[in-house]
Amino acid sequence: MNVENKISVVINTYNAERHLRQVLDAVRGFDEVLICDMESTDQTVPIAQEYGCRVVVFPRAGAVSAEPARTFAIQSATNYWVLVVDADEVVTPELRQYLYRRIQSDCPAGLFIPRLNQFMGRYTRSIAYDHQLRFFKREGTVWPPHVHTFPSVDGRTERIPSSEKNVRLIHLADERISDLLRKTDKYTDGELEKRPHLHYGVWGLFWRPAWRFFRTYFLKLGLLDGKAGLVRAGMDALYQFVLVAKNIEKQLRSQE
């Protein structure tokens, strides 16, 4: 096979044994599976070795997310194309076939892949699909070391339509309220770090949460998901409130 028609799967891990076997079963058939481990203390590395994965190590050094290790992991791959998969995501057979089919012809430098998500034990309409930039040419791709970011790809990108049957990543994590609260604290800190010049006023405490609630509950049809949809819309609004509140706190502290 031509080197430009080969794909490396890259998985960043830290204590990821819970879903790892299921994730690795799903990526059999790719040209390479690379595990970039951040000094796990569980069975992550032995499981990866059992599956014949190539393992590289990135020092954790207190990192709270995989982002600081993303670029290192991508550049450690050996093939022209890279598919980044989280340690709690399953690649469908249809997605694997789709990617190999696309790289045979006019594939853009990057593809946004639809990801199927769960919340409160069900696949809700409001968050059923989000699109993640996870497939791209290795050369020239850089992933910013901040939480909740997309990689910078050298070239044109394209979004795979959610209508492509079963062409998706399946997110195994069933998010709970406690998970979202932890992520809200972590991700809002990350947003403020990567956008240091962000400046919200008091009105942001009202309009940003209100808009996000409206968007999730009405525009993204969360209202059709009953209690789960209402809760999710409320959590999305809370995220925006916390983001603005932290920004205002930062402004006030800088004036002291």
Long-range contacts (C-beta under 8 A, 24 or more apart in sequence): 1-31, 3-79, 3-80, 4-80, 4-81, 4-103, 5-80, 5-100, 5-103, 5-104, 6-31, 6-32, 6-79, 6-80, 6-81, 7-31, 7-32, 7-79, 7-81, 7-82, 7-83, 7-99, 7-100, 7-103, 8-32, 8-33, 8-34, 8-77, 8-78, 8-79, 8-81, 8-82, 8-83, 8-138, 9-33, 9-34, 9-82, 9-83, 9-84, 9-85, 9-91, 10-34, 10-36, 10-73, 10-74, 10-76, 10-77, 10-82, 10-83, 10-84, 10-85, 11-35, 11-36, 11-53, 11-84, 11-85, 11-86, 11-87, 12-36, 12-37, 12-38, 12-66, 12-69, 12-70, 12-73, 12-84, 12-86, 12-87, 13-37, 13-38, 13-40, 13-44, 13-48, 13-87, 14-38, 14-39, 14-40, 14-44, 14-60, 14-66, 15-40, 15-41, 15-42, 15-44, 16-40, 16-42, 16-44, 16-87, 16-88, 17-42, 17-43, 17-44, 17-47, 18-88, 19-87, 19-88, 19-172, 20-44, 20-47, 20-48, 20-87, 21-47, 21-51, 22-90, 22-172, 23-85, 23-87, 23-88, 23-89, 23-90, 23-172, 24-48, 24-51, 24-53, 26-90, 26-91, 26-92, 27-85, 27-91, 27-96, 29-96, 30-83, 30-96, 31-79, 32-77, 32-78, 32-79, 34-73, 34-76, 34-77, 34-78, 36-69, 36-72, 36-73, 36-76, 38-63, 38-66, 38-69, 44-87, 64-147, 64-186, 65-147, 65-186, 65-190, 67-143, 67-144, 67-145, 67-146, 67-147, 67-149, 68-145, 70-143, 70-145, 70-151, 71-141, 71-142, 71-143, 71-145, 74-138, 74-141, 74-143, 74-151, 75-138, 77-138, 79-138, 80-137, 80-138, 80-139, 81-135, 81-136, 81-137, 81-138, 82-135, 82-136, 82-137, 82-138, 82-141, 83-134, 83-135, 84-134, 84-135, 84-151, 85-134, 85-169, 86-171, 88-171, 88-172, 88-173, 89-115, 89-169, 89-170, 89-171, 89-172, 90-169, 90-170, 90-172, 91-169, 92-166, 92-167, 92-168, 92-169, 92-170, 93-166, 94-164, 94-165, 94-166, 94-167, 94-168, 95-166, 95-167, 95-168, 95-169, 98-160, 98-164, 98-167, 99-135, 108-155, 108-156, 108-157, 108-158, 109-136, 109-137, 109-140, 109-153, 109-154, 109-155, 109-156, 109-157, 110-135, 110-136, 110-137, 110-141, 110-151, 110-153, 110-155, 110-156, 110-157, 110-158, 111-135, 111-136, 111-157, 111-158, 111-159, 111-160, 112-157, 112-158, 112-159, 112-160, 113-160, 113-167, 113-168, 113-169, 114-160, 114-161, 114-162, 114-164, 114-167, 114-168, 114-169, 115-168, 115-169, 115-170, 115-171, 116-168, 116-169, 116-170, 116-171, 117-171, 117-175, 118-171, 118-172, 118-173, 118-174, 118-175, 119-174, 119-175, 119-228, 119-232, 120-174, 120-175, 120-176, 120-228, 120-231, 120-232, 121-174, 121-228, 122-225, 122-228, 124-222, 124-225, 124-228, 124-229, 124-232, 125-220, 125-221, 125-222, 125-224, 125-225, 125-229, 126-216, 126-217, 126-220, 126-221, 126-222, 126-225, 126-229, 126-232, 126-233, 127-216, 127-220, 127-232, 129-162, 129-168, 131-159, 131-160, 131-162, 132-169, 133-157, 134-169, 144-194, 146-190, 146-193, 146-194, 147-186, 147-187, 147-189, 147-190, 147-191, 148-187, 148-190, 148-191, 149-190, 149-194, 177-231, 177-235, 180-235, 180-239, 184-235, 184-238, 184-239, 184-242, 185-242, 187-239, 188-239, 188-242, 188-243, 188-246, 189-246, 191-243, 192-243, 192-246, 192-247, 192-250, 198-247, 199-247, 199-251, 200-243, 200-244, 200-247, 200-248, 201-248, 202-248, 204-244, 204-247, 204-248, 205-241, 205-244, 205-245, 205-248, 208-240, 208-241, 208-243, 208-244, 209-237, 209-238, 209-240, 209-241, 209-244, 210-237, 211-240, 212-236, 212-237, 212-239, 212-240, 213-237
